[in-house]
Amino acid sequence: MALRLSLAPGSLRREGSILLQDGDGFQSSLIPLGSRPAKADVMKGQLEIGPIAVAPGARVSVETALLVKIPARHAEEMLAQARSLVASSARQEQEQTKQRWAATSLVRTKDQTIQELYDKARFGLPGMIADDGAMDAGIFEYGRQWVRDTSYCPGSHLCGDV
């Protein structure tokens, strides 16, 4: 099996296994991390990682990075940062990200939709879904749609069919 990640159509180039894009006012790149074989295909706009062997019932992690610069900067600056992430497997950046998210316990915004989505995800979803992904929804469950419906119920803890 292989994992394929794509960038939107546009001006693409590659440096080894790094796929780079120069867009209108931005730059982005898909960066493979770790030791898995990877190749960038400019014609398809894809980064392919693999082959990946997955045994029945096993879990496999594939680490990648999406680097985005807005506004666009000098192309060599973007490439240098992408190379640095590949060389370090982005260990420092991953640790900083984990620490920031672990310290984030509150988001406040005047946008009611964003606030409700955040609060539902933060409080509701962990209480509804078991570690194995199962959800007990009672006799009226209709194929996992309750997870979707319950994750967004504006102004209510009980929602009907949306």
Steps between C-alpha positions, in 0.01 A plus 500: 500500500610860445382833638447775245464865604416771248541872465255711302582550131748776439867571453669195653860391534690246702820469693571135565188371676370849590210631288492881479230731368515868409147639513345842464628672815603179678740210495441150630685175519429139590786352695549131584644442847666184623670223310222370274571516126336806342491664160357826374315494167473851355275393210237356736565750779540211742733381770498120515626322810548126498479215462341472844438154645193483725427175680137413579390685812822702514543877502755685291608862538632703211636839594494789258504878521309761306695823494314814390635853461254789470602733348745324274867551577820438313491146357836407654373591849209257464727227366753550781228464762362188328849345489547577869172325587603192302844488665359526854180301434335814642550372856530846657199636308288199597590540867420873491165426335413235761585742782293783352192279446538347847499851648199610294186444699289786380410673177281810517352657192198718421421267210230283657537216248876467557454523879232227502700270271804535723303443820317197356826346384677575828227378735251295302687273265732342760193413706310346209761286328693215660874451443420227245279740301171346612203713603200370690205691365210282610230323305455779248859509375517524124852427389741735685323816385442587867870577540476750217169641620602527863830666417310803370177589676475879515369615835387158617631179648228303324460518125269317274580388150694774317 
